[in-house]
Amino acid sequence: MVKYKGNFGELSLTVNGTIATGSYQSEGELAGEFINNTFKGKWKNKGLEGCLEYTITDGLLNGLWKKGLEAGPMKGKWWGEMVKENSEQSNNYEFDEETPEKDYHPIFNQILNTPENNIACAIATLIRHFILIDNDVHIGELAWMQDATNHFDELSIPVGEVWDHVDDIMGIMEKVGMQGRILSQSTQLINTVLNSAEKDYLLFVFQQIVAQDDKVTYEEFTGLSYVFEQFNSGSIVTLLENLERAGISVDMG
């Protein structure tokens, strides 16, 4: 059994020949075939079901999912990173161990590799993700992006300066299915570097962004829940209460 941690929580996967079964979250189940590092099958969770397909490469899981078993495009994203058993998990940003530290960021290669720029890239990565996760950009989301940019710029964390390059690179990473690890690492870096007040502010911004259309999709909620848990900011029940108190409908799947 191998475990992966990502935007749908921890996923446990068992492969016997080409048959694969798994579990995720509290009630989720997977069943399908695993051939050439690719899983194709179905998911079930809280009375709902759908289709899922993902590929595992170098310990990274990237794929797509949809509700319902009928034929059709899968637009939801599912990503995760292998959980290393019997080894201490680090919250530090993971750079390529075989590559010595350079003058530029190892992923956003037009950005100088400084602590301020690195955390700015991580913040920009997550803000961008929550704006685009539902494939629909609202003017209110852009207003909250600008609010966060101004906030961190005043703290000498240059989110505004790195934004365009982060946007370009993440667009490329999404096309090749490599965005999952960057999102996970960005979350870990923010959790390590920022204090509780700044993490709470970011969580507030994320909630405002996903709620601009007065609803939170299932994928938005799972992504928000993942960051919420990583930042140790309370229970998911509290998050739900905050959204529902504001009159925001939440798709729980």
C-alpha positions in Angstrom: 0.0 0.0 0.0 1.3 3.4 -0.9 -0.1 6.7 0.4 -0.3 10.1 -1.3 -1.2 13.4 0.3 -2.8 16.1 -1.8 -5.9 18.2 -2.5 -8.3 15.4 -1.5 -6.5 14.6 1.7 -4.6 11.3 2.1 -5.1 8.6 -0.5 -4.1 5.0 0.2 -3.6 2.9 -2.9 -3.2 -0.9 -3.1 -2.2 -2.6 -6.4 -2.6 -6.4 -7.0 -1.5 -7.2 -10.5 -3.4 -4.7 -12.6 -6.3 -4.3 -10.1 -6.1 -1.3 -7.8 -8.2 -0.3 -4.8 -7.9 2.7 -2.5 -9.5 4.9 0.0 -9.4 8.7 0.7 -10.9 11.2 3.1 -13.2 9.5 5.7 -15.5 7.6 3.4 -14.0 7.8 -0.1 -13.3 4.6 -2.1 -11.4 4.0 -5.4 -11.5 0.9 -7.7 -10.1 0.3 -11.1 -7.1 -0.8 -13.2 -3.5 0.3 -12.7 -1.4 -0.2 -15.8 1.9 1.6 -16.8 1.7 3.9 -13.8 -1.8 5.0 -14.8 -5.0 4.4 -12.8 -8.3 4.4 -14.5 -11.4 3.7 -12.5 -14.2 5.0 -10.3 -14.6 6.8 -7.1 -17.3 6.7 -4.5 -17.8 9.1 -1.6 -20.8 10.0 0.6 -23.4 8.5 -1.8 -21.9 10.0 -4.9 -19.7 8.4 -7.6 -17.8 9.3 -10.7 -14.8 8.6 -12.9 -11.1 9.2 -12.2 -7.9 8.9 -14.1 -4.4 9.8 -12.9 -0.8 9.0 -13.6 2.0 8.6 -11.0 5.5 9.8 -11.9 8.4 10.1 -9.6 6.1 9.9 -6.5 3.8 12.6 -7.9 0.1 11.9 -8.6 -1.6 14.0 -11.2 -5.0 13.4 -12.7 -8.6 14.4 -13.5 -12.0 13.4 -12.1 -15.7 14.0 -12.8 -19.0 13.3 -11.1 -21.2 10.6 -12.7 -20.3 7.5 -14.7 -21.6 8.6 -18.1 -19.1 9.4 -20.8 -17.8 13.0 -20.8 -14.8 15.2 -20.1 -13.1 15.2 -16.7 -12.3 18.7 -15.6 -11.7 18.4 -11.9 -8.0 18.1 -10.9 -6.6 15.6 -8.4 -3.0 15.8 -7.3 -0.8 14.5 -4.5 2.7 13.6 -3.4 3.8 10.3 -2.0 4.0 10.1 1.8 7.4 8.9 2.8 7.0 6.3 5.5 9.5 5.8 8.3 11.2 9.1 7.6 10.7 12.5 9.2 8.5 14.7 7.1 9.9 18.2 6.5 7.9 21.4 6.1 10.8 23.0 4.3 10.7 23.9 0.7 12.2 21.1 -1.4 14.9 22.0 -3.9 16.5 19.6 -6.2 19.2 17.9 -4.0 21.4 17.2 -7.1 21.5 20.8 -8.1 23.5 23.3 -6.0 21.7 26.5 -5.0 21.8 29.0 -7.7 21.1 32.7 -8.0 17.6 32.1 -9.4 14.6 30.3 -8.1 14.7 26.6 -9.1 11.2 26.7 -10.6 10.5 30.4 -11.4 13.7 30.8 -13.1 13.5 34.6 -13.7 13.1 35.3 -10.0 16.2 35.8 -7.8 16.6 33.1 -5.2 16.0 35.1 -2.0 13.9 34.3 1.1 11.6 37.2 0.3 11.1 36.2 -3.3 10.6 32.5 -2.5 7.8 33.2 -0.1 6.3 35.7 -2.5 6.3 33.0 -5.3 4.6 30.6 -2.9 1.9 33.1 -2.0 1.3 34.1 -5.6 1.1 30.4 -6.6 -1.7 29.7 -4.1 -3.7 32.9 -4.7 -3.6 32.1 -8.5 -4.7 28.5 -7.9 -7.8 29.6 -5.9 -8.7 32.2 -8.6 -8.5 29.7 -11.4 -9.6 26.5 -9.7 -13.2 26.8 -11.0 -12.2 28.0 -14.4 -14.2 31.2 -13.9 -12.5 34.5 -12.9 -14.6 37.2 -11.2 -13.7 40.8 -10.9 -14.1 40.4 -7.1 -11.4 37.7 -7.1 -9.0 40.1 -8.8 -9.8 42.7 -6.3 -8.8 40.3 -3.4 -5.7 39.4 -5.3 -4.7 43.0 -5.4 -5.6 43.5 -1.7 -3.3 40.6 -0.8 -0.5 41.8 -3.2 -0.6 45.3 -1.5 -0.6 43.7 1.9 2.4 41.6 1.4 4.3 44.2 -0.6 4.1 46.4 2.5 5.8 43.6 4.4 8.6 43.6 1.8 7.3 40.3 0.4 7.1 41.2 -3.3 4.1 39.3 -4.5 3.3 41.9 -7.1 6.8 41.7 -8.6 6.8 37.9 -9.1 3.1 37.5 -10.1 3.4 37.6 -13.9 6.3 35.1 -14.0 4.6 32.8 -11.6 1.4 33.0 -13.7 3.4 32.1 -16.9 5.3 29.2 -15.3 2.2 27.7 -13.5 0.3 27.8 -16.8 3.0 25.7 -18.3 3.2 23.3 -15.3 -0.6 22.7 -15.5 -0.3 21.7 -19.2 2.2 19.0 -18.3 0.5 18.0 -15.1 3.3 19.1 -12.7 1.4 21.8 -10.8 0.6 19.5 -7.8 4.0 19.3 -6.3 4.5 23.1 -6.6 1.2 23.7 -4.8 2.1 21.3 -2.1 5.5 22.8 -1.6 4.1 26.4 -1.6 1.7 25.4 1.1 4.5 23.9 3.2 6.8 26.9 2.7 4.0 29.4 3.8 3.2 27.3 6.8 6.9 27.3 7.8 7.7 31.0 7.2 4.6 33.1 7.9 3.3 33.7 11.4 -0.2 32.7 12.5 -1.7 36.2 11.8 -0.4 36.2 8.3 -1.6 32.7 7.6 -5.0 33.6 8.9 -5.1 36.6 6.6 -4.2 34.4 3.6 -6.9 31.9 4.5 -9.4 34.8 4.7 -8.3 35.9 1.3 -8.7 32.4 -0.1 -12.2 32.1 1.3 -13.2 35.5 -0.1 -11.8 34.5 -3.6 -13.7 31.2 -3.8 -16.9 32.7 -2.5 -17.2 35.6 -5.0 -20.0 33.8 -6.9 -21.8 32.9 -3.6 -21.0 29.2 -3.9 -18.0 27.0 -3.3 -17.5 24.0 -5.6 -16.4 20.6 -4.3 -12.9 21.1 -5.7 -12.6 24.6 -4.2 -13.7 23.3 -0.9 -11.3 20.3 -0.9 -8.4 22.6 -1.8 -9.4 25.1 0.8 -9.7 22.3 3.4 -6.2 21.1 2.6 -4.6 24.5 3.2 -6.8 25.0 6.2 -5.6 21.8 7.8 -1.9 22.4 6.8 -2.0 25.8 8.5 -3.5 24.2 11.7 -6.2 26.8 11.8 -9.0 24.8 13.4 -11.4 22.2 12.3 -13.1 21.9 8.9 -16.4 22.3 10.8 -15.3 25.9 11.6 -14.5 26.5 8.0 -17.9 25.3 6.9 -19.6 27.4 9.6 -17.7 30.5 8.4 -18.9 30.0 4.8 -22.5 29.1 5.6 -22.7 32.1 8.1 -21.8 34.3 5.1 -24.6 32.8 3.0 -22.2 30.8 0.8 -23.4 27.4 -0.4 -20.8 24.6 -0.3 -20.8 21.6 -2.5 -19.7 18.8 -0.2 -19.7 16.2 -2.9 
